[in-house]
Amino acid sequence: MRIERAEGLRSRLFFRKVTTYAGFSGLVYLGLLLLLSRQMARSRTPAALARISRWTFLSQIVADSIAFAGHITFAILADGRPSMSLVAPAFLSCALFAYEVQFAMLIQQVQAPEDASPVRPTPPPAPTPAPAPPPPPPATEPQPPSEGQGDSPTDPLLNNAGAGRPQPAPINPTPAPQQEPRFATLREMWHILRNDHQARTWALISILLFGIMRIILSPSLAMMVFALLYASIWTPQIYRAARRARPCALSLEYMLGTTIGRLMLGLYFLGCPKNVLDIVPRWWMVPLGIVMFAQVGFVMLQNTLGPAFFLPGSVAEASASYDYHPPLPPASDDAESSSVALGDCAICMDAIARDDTAGPDSKEQPDVLRRFAGRGKRRNYALAPCHHLFHTECLERWLAIKNICPQCRRPLPPL
């Protein structure tokens, strides 16, 4: 066999490129691991975990598991020194996978009572009707004895024998056995998966293991899965914040750092023409990066303008929970009454100043202007459902630790 023209790398240059990639990817995964550990330290309270979507971490779990399997396979196929260097990113991606699974399980445990559907009580079985008592024998009037029978000694014996004879009991029809409804086993399994988060988690992990094994064997399918996961990495967080009317608890440092780190790994394989695997660059990597950063910006807008600022007014009000900033009665025009405080905060023991920035004139504005005018401003007061008044900042710090009222110990909704 004769080869006219061929292009390639010498083994020494290839091994050097593999080692360089191993160092680069190891640093990226180390940075992602540090960002995740810092975020887990910030979000260790139940109030913060209730504002994080576990599906955001599920997409990262799938991506990191594929990366771990790919690095291990690459290390086995590469002989010599490069195989040792590829163990570092494989180990870090595995550690990142374990931390993400632990964090997702913790989020699931906190959110399980909130997301669980109420269990419908099973109706009691229909009572079996009791057998009807036999009808009493009809009472017959004594008739005078006729001629020729009054002296018969056998008549009383015959009458007593007829009266003592047992009456036949009515026969009740045997109820037919109830047939088991169709697909009863599937319905029972679905009920268990809906209400038991551990069974749901193990079933999901099993499905992911079989799916990942299939994805690794097909490079084109792996790239498609990575693109879908990265394009929707922060979408579950946006959806949960809008549905629960709660801002996101993920820090800007974690979101930006995770987005940049994962885009760097994707751009190396799908944007660099001289990558270690000789993968042809894809044109959709730039739009993918724009979509990821747009999602981060959208989450920040939700934290600033409100979780449901992009929804119509009726939908936003329906999805909103308790309003801690209801309009208070306006102060009078004289300076003495307007300077009177609303009361003392039970947390910091300082006076709560009256906030008349959204006074009675704001009601005369159109709904759209009134809706967006007060989004960027934060009220100084926060009125709990138990009618106890606090500073907004004080109550936020309190709810980050406990979800009860500082005065009456009543459970409070998230702020």
Stockholm file with secondary structure:
# STOCKHOLM 1.0

chainA/1-415         MRIERAEGLRSRLFFRKVTTYAGFSGLVYLGLLLLLSRQMARSRTPAALARISRWTFLSQIVADSIAFAGHITFAILADGRPSMSLVAPAFLSCALFAYEVQFAMLIQQVQAPEDASPVRPTPPPAPTPAPAPPPPPPATEPQPPSEGQGDSPTDPLLNNAGAGRPQPAPINPTPAPQQEPRFATLREMWHILRNDHQARTWALISILLFGIMRIILSPSLAMMVFALLYASIWTPQIYRAARRARPCALSLEYMLGTTIGRLMLGLYFLGCPKNVLDIVPRWWMVPLGIVMFAQVGFVMLQNTLGPAFFLPGSVAEASASYDYHPPLPPASDDAESSSVALGDCAICMDAIARDDTAGPDSKEQPDVLRRFAGRGKRRNYALAPCHHLFHTECLERWLAIKNICPQCRRPLPPL
#=GR chainA/1-415 SS CCCSCCCCCCHHHHHHHHHHHHHHHHHHHHHHHHHHHHHHHHTCSHHHHTTSCHHHHHHHHHHHHHHHHHHHHHHHHSCSHHHHHTHHHHHHHHHHHHHHHHHHHHHHHHHHHHHCCCCCCCCCCCCCCCCCCCCCCCCCCCCCCCTTTTTCTTHHHHHHHHHHSCCCCCCCCCCCCCCCCTTHHHHHHHHHHHHCHHHHHHHHHHHHHHHHHHHHTCHHHHHHHHHHHHHTSSHHHHHHHHHHTCCCCSCHHHHHHHHHHHHHHHHHHHHCTTCTTCCCCCTTHHHHHHHHHHHHHHHHHHHHHCTTTTSCHHHHHHHCCCCSCCCCCCCCSSHHHHTCCSEECTTTCCEECCCCTTCGGGGGSCHHHHHHHSSSCCCSEEECTTSCEEEHHHHHHHHTTCSBCTTTCCBCCCC
#=GC SS_cons         CCCSCCCCCCHHHHHHHHHHHHHHHHHHHHHHHHHHHHHHHHTCSHHHHTTSCHHHHHHHHHHHHHHHHHHHHHHHHSCSHHHHHTHHHHHHHHHHHHHHHHHHHHHHHHHHHHHCCCCCCCCCCCCCCCCCCCCCCCCCCCCCCCTTTTTCTTHHHHHHHHHHSCCCCCCCCCCCCCCCCTTHHHHHHHHHHHHCHHHHHHHHHHHHHHHHHHHHTCHHHHHHHHHHHHHTSSHHHHHHHHHHTCCCCSCHHHHHHHHHHHHHHHHHHHHCTTCTTCCCCCTTHHHHHHHHHHHHHHHHHHHHHCTTTTSCHHHHHHHCCCCSCCCCCCCCSSHHHHTCCSEECTTTCCEECCCCTTCGGGGGSCHHHHHHHSSSCCCSEEECTTSCEEEHHHHHHHHTTCSBCTTTCCBCCCC
//
